[in-house]
Amino acid sequence: MNDPYRVFETLKDHYLMYIESRFALRHSQLRQERRDLLDQDEHLYREPHIEFVPPYQSSHKKLAEAALEIDGLPDELGDFAHHGLFESKNSLYKHQYEAIEAAQNKHVVITAGTGSGKTEAFLIPVIARLLEESKRWPTNNLRPWAWWQGNGSRISQRGNEPRQRQAAIRTLILYPMNALVEDQMQRLRKALDSDEAHEWLKNHRGNNRFYFGRYTGQTPVSGSEINPVTNRPNTNKIDKLRSELQDMDRTMQSIKRDSENAEKRNFFPCMDGGEMLTRWDMQSHPPDILITNYSMLNIMLLRDHEQGMIDQTRAWIESDPNNIFTLVIDELHMYRGTQGTEVAYLIRKLLHRLGLSDPKHAHQIRFIAASASLEQNANGSRNGYQYLSEFFGVAANEDTFEIIGGTHELPAQD
């Protein structure tokens, strides 16, 4: 449905129908009076505000062309990204091209507006690094993981993986709230866990997966797999996890049978793909891309349960000076005042735990931030760089940060 007014009317009617059915009234006059009270602007809804936004300036280059032009990008980037991340027929916006290019050597802040493709602008450099590193990974003999379908012991999702394929958090994407985490998960499922992406990885990367996972309070299950008192498997926790995975599996099987709504697949995890579904699996084998919120990150840095995730990531960083840890901060404008100060210190704590505050490894961190409403007058100004320096805890100037805004392409006048 492309008509915004029809979308508005449909949503409004659905809300009114829910209220009328959930809180039914016997008398028709009362029902009508309630509906008249609710069906007004500023009560149950607001009338739609439509803003016409000119298209953003194009780079006139496809992603495959950019991969050949920009130093550091693998030639295969366009080929892989076309399987779910970026359509081959589309050209990159100018600010997307500039952000991808700048991210090879600098920290990047993207301040283009809503609908400008900021997510693609920070995901493409992340996936490009995975494509480059994965050239050195050994062949992965994937084995069935569906332990939850029976009554046997739990099997680690990546327990059969070659040791040479180091498990580590290569990219951490930080969001201020879980709703934004869920939106990002849908994009990653489409980009990394589609059937086409799996086939490409099988043919070009030795059947490896690019692993990603959501680590929030909703990720099953909390607590320890081993009972600390008996030193035996915590059967209650394991059975709870088994039940949750069975529910996920049933939902995905139902979606697969609904061939008319293939896009629904991105709303639910693929049970045999690269998405890591449980805390215990991520604690033992950290995903390449971890998506979380700042509250959960703070907990992760305090608890023993997640210590292995930090240790393995630090070992990966120290194993090769060319390994780059990427920290993506979306909705940067939300980190102001007290909350901004808390997150700024959280970032410093994270870098310290990963060894990235050591001058020897300081070059192995890459910050990428995105915000649709960061003050445009801060771009390139002294105050803008001061904010970035205070937030990220590193020197911020024209040599270290590239601040990129989107430019609208105005239609030609007759």
N, C-alpha and C positions, 0 to 999 in steps of 0.2 A: 504494500500500500504506500503510494508516494504522495498522496494528498494529505498535508499536515492537518487540515481542518477536519477531514474525515477521521484521521487518527484520534484527534482530540475528542470528537463527538463519540467515537466508539469507546474510548477509555472512560469518558464521563458516564455513558450509559451503563457500562459494566460496573462501575463503582456504585451507582444508584441502585442497580439491580441487586448487587450484593447486600447493601444495607437493607433494602426492602425484604429480601428473602431471609437474611440472618436475623433481623429484628422486625418480624412481621407484626402488623397491626390489624385488628379485626375490622375496624370501621373504615370504610372507603374515604370518608371526609378527612379523617386524621391522616390517612396515608397520603392524600393529595396535599394537605397542608404541610406535611413534613417534606414532601418532594419539592414543593414550591420554595420552602426555606433553604433546602440544600442546593437546589438548582439555580444558584446565583453566583456571580463572580465574587471572589474573595471569601466564599464560604467553604465549599468542598473543593473548589478548583479556581484557577485563574484563567481568564481568556488568553488564548495563545498570542504570543508576541512574535511576529515574523520579521526576521532581519535578512535582507538580501546581501550576501557577501560575495564580492567579486572573486573570481578564481585566483589562486596564487600563481606567481610567475613560474613558468616552466624552465627547466634546464635544457629541454629538448634532447635529453639523453635517456635512453633506456638503462635499466640497472645493469644489464650485460655489458653495455658500452662503458658505463662508469667503472665497472670492475676491471676493465682493460686499461683505463686511463689513470686511475688512482693507485699510487704506489702502496703496496701492502695488502691490497685486496686480492683474494684468490680468483683466478679466471672463472671458476665454476660457480661463483656466487649467484650470478643471475640465473643460471640453470637450476640450482637448488631452490632459490627463493621463489621461483615461478610455480612451485608446487604447493603454494599456500600462503606465503608471506606477501608477495608482491606480483601483481599480474604482469605478464610479459608485454602486453600491448600498451601499458601505461608508461609515460615518461616520469622521471623524478621531478619533483618541484625543485626550484633553484635552492631553497634553504635545505632541502633534504640532501641534495648533492654536496652542498658546502659542509653540512654537519658530518656526513659520512667521511668526507675527505679530511676534515679537521680532527676527527676522532682518532686518526692514525697516530697523531703526535701530540695532541693537546687535550685538555679537558674542554668539554663542550656544554654550553647552555643554549637551549632552543626556546625561543620566546614567541614563536608563531602562534596564531590564534587557533581556536577550536576548529577541528576538521581539516587541519593542515598537514596531517600525516606525521605528527611528532613521534608517535609510537614506532612507525616504520623507520624513522630517522635514527632512533637509538637501538632498535632491534637489529638492523642490518649490520652495523659494526660488531655487535655481539655475536651474531651468527657467523660473520666473516672470520672472526678469531677461532671459533669452533671448527669451521671448515679447514682452516689452515693447520691447526694443531692436530686434527683428526687424521691428517695424511700419514702421521707417524704411529697411529694406533694399530695394534695387532688385530687380526680377524677375531670377531666375537661369535662364539658358538652359542647363540641364544637357546635357552631351554624353556620348556613350559613352566609357568609360575603359578598356575591356578590351584594352589594348595587349599584354598578356601572351599573348593568344590567337594572335598572329602572331609574326613575326620582326622587326618594325619597331622604331623608337626608343621609348624610354620616354616616356609622356605624364604630365604632372602631374595628379593627381586633381582639383585645383581651379584648373587653369591658365586655364579659360574663365570664371572668376568675375568679376563686375563689381568694379572697384576700390573703389567706394563701400562695398562690403561688406567692412569691414576684417577681416583675419585676425588673430586674437590669442587668447591663452589667457585666457579670461574666468573660468574656474574651474579650479583645480588641486586634485585630490583625492589626498592623500598617504596611502599605506599602509605598514606596516612590513614586509610580505612579499608576494611575487608571488601566492600562493594567494588572498589577499584581493582583489588586483587583478582576478583572473579572475572572482571572484564578482560584483564590481561591473560588469564588462563585460557579463555576462549581463543584469543589470538594465537597463543603458543600451540594450542592443540591443532589449529588449522595449519600453522607453519611447520611444525615439527612432528606431528603425530598423524598426519593424513596417510592414507594408503600409498599415495604417490611419493610422499617424503620417505616413507619406509623403503619403498622399492629403490629409490635413488641411493639411499644410504647402503642398502644391500649390495648394489652394483658398483658403487664408487668408494665406499668406506668400510669394506669388510664386514658388512652386516652390523655395524655399530649403531647405537642410538645416541641422539643428543638428549640427555636427561634433563627434565625440569620438574619442579615440584612447588606446591603451595604449602608453606609452613606457617599456619595460623592456629588459633584456638579451635578451628573446625576440623583440623587434620586429625584423622583417627590414628591411634588412640593414645590418650595421655597415660603417663605412668611408665613403669618398667616392665619389660618382658619377663624378667627373672624376679621372683619373689625374694626380697632381701632377707626375709626371716628364714625361709626354708631352703633358699638357694636353688629352687627348682622353678620350671616354667610357670608363669602366672596364668593358669588355665582360664580364669574368669576373664582376664584381659584379652587373651588370645581368642576365646570364643566370641567376645564382643567384636573384635576386629573381623573375625570370620563372617559374622552376621552382616556387618556393614559392607564388606567387600561383596558378599552375595547379593545384597540389595543393589549395589552399583552395577554388578554384572547383569542382573535381570533388567535393569533400566537400559543399559547399553544394548543388550540383545533386542529389546523392544524397539529401540530407535533404529537399529540396523534393518529391522523388518519393514520399517516405515520408509520406503524408498522415495516417496514423494516429498519428504521433508529431510533431505540429506544434511541441510545446514544445522539441524538440531544436534547432530553428532558433536559439534564443537561445544555444546553446553555440558557435556558429560565426558568423563575420562575414558580413554581407550584402555582396556584392561590388560592388553599385551603389548603396549607401546612404550614410549619414552617418558610418559608422565609417572612420577613416583607418587604413590598414593598414601603411604603410611609414614608415621614419624620414625618408627623403628628402622625402616629401610633407609630413610634419609640420614638417620643418625649413624648408621654403619657405612653407608656409601653416599656421601653428599651429592646432590644433583649438580649438573653443570650450571644450571640457571635456577636460583632459588628466589621465590617471590614471597615477601612477607610484609608485615607492617612494623612500625618502629617499636610498638609495645612488645611484640613477640621477639623482636631482635634483642631488646633489652633483657628479656627473660633468658634467651639463648646464651647470652654472654655471662649469665650468672649461674646457670645450672650445670651440674655434672653430665646430665643426659646428652647435652649438645657439645660437650668438650671435644669429642672425636671429630665432629664436623669442622671445628676451628683448627684442630691439630692437622687434619688431612689437607685442609686448604693451605695452611701455612707451609706444610711440607711441599706441596705442589709449587707454591710461589718460590720457595728457596731452591727447588730442583733445577730451575732454568731461569736465567735473568731475562729471557724473552717472554716468559709467561706474564701476562697482564691480567690483574684482577680489576674487573669493571664494577663500579658502584653506580647504579642508576637511581636517581631521585626524581620521581614524577610528582607533579603538583607542587613544585618548589615554593610557590607563593604562599602555601599554607603553613610554612615553617617560619613563623615570626614570633616575636615576644618570648614568653616563657617556654612555650612548646618548641620554638625554634632553637632556643638555648639548650634545652634538654637533648634534642636530636643532634645538635652540633657536638655536644660532649659524647653522645653515643657513637657518633662517627669516629671521633678521636679514640675512643675505647676499642672500637672494632679494628681500626688500623694498628693500634698498639698490639692487640692480641694476634693479629696476622703478621706482625713483624714489618709492616709497611711504614711505621714511623721511624724505622732505622734508615739512615741516609743511604745505606748500601742497597736497599730495596725500594726506596722512595719513587723511583722511576717506574715501578711495576703497578702503580695504581692509576686508573683512568676514571674520572668522574664524568658522568653524562647526566645533565639535569634538563627537565622540560617543565614549562609552565606557560599556560595560555594567557595569564593575567599578571605576569611580572611587569613592573613598571617599565614602559618602553624607554622612558628618559634615563633609566639606569644603564642602558646599553652603552658600554664603553666609557661610562662616566666613572669618576673616582669613587662615588658612593656605591655604584654597582659592584665594582671590584672589591671594595671594602667588605660589602655584605658577603660576597663569595668567599673571601679570605677568612672571615670570621666563622662562617658556617662550615666550610670544609677543612679549615685548619691548615691550609697550604697557601703559599704566595699566589696571589691572583693579580694578573696584569695581562697586557696584550700578548706577552710571550707564552703564557701558561694557559690562558682561557680564551676560547673563541665563543663570543656571544652572537647568536645568529637569530635574526628576526625574519619573519615572512614578508615578502613584498607582493602586494596585490597587483594583478594585471588588469588595468582598466580597459573596458571595451572601447574600440575605436569610435570616434564621433563622426556622424554623417556630415 
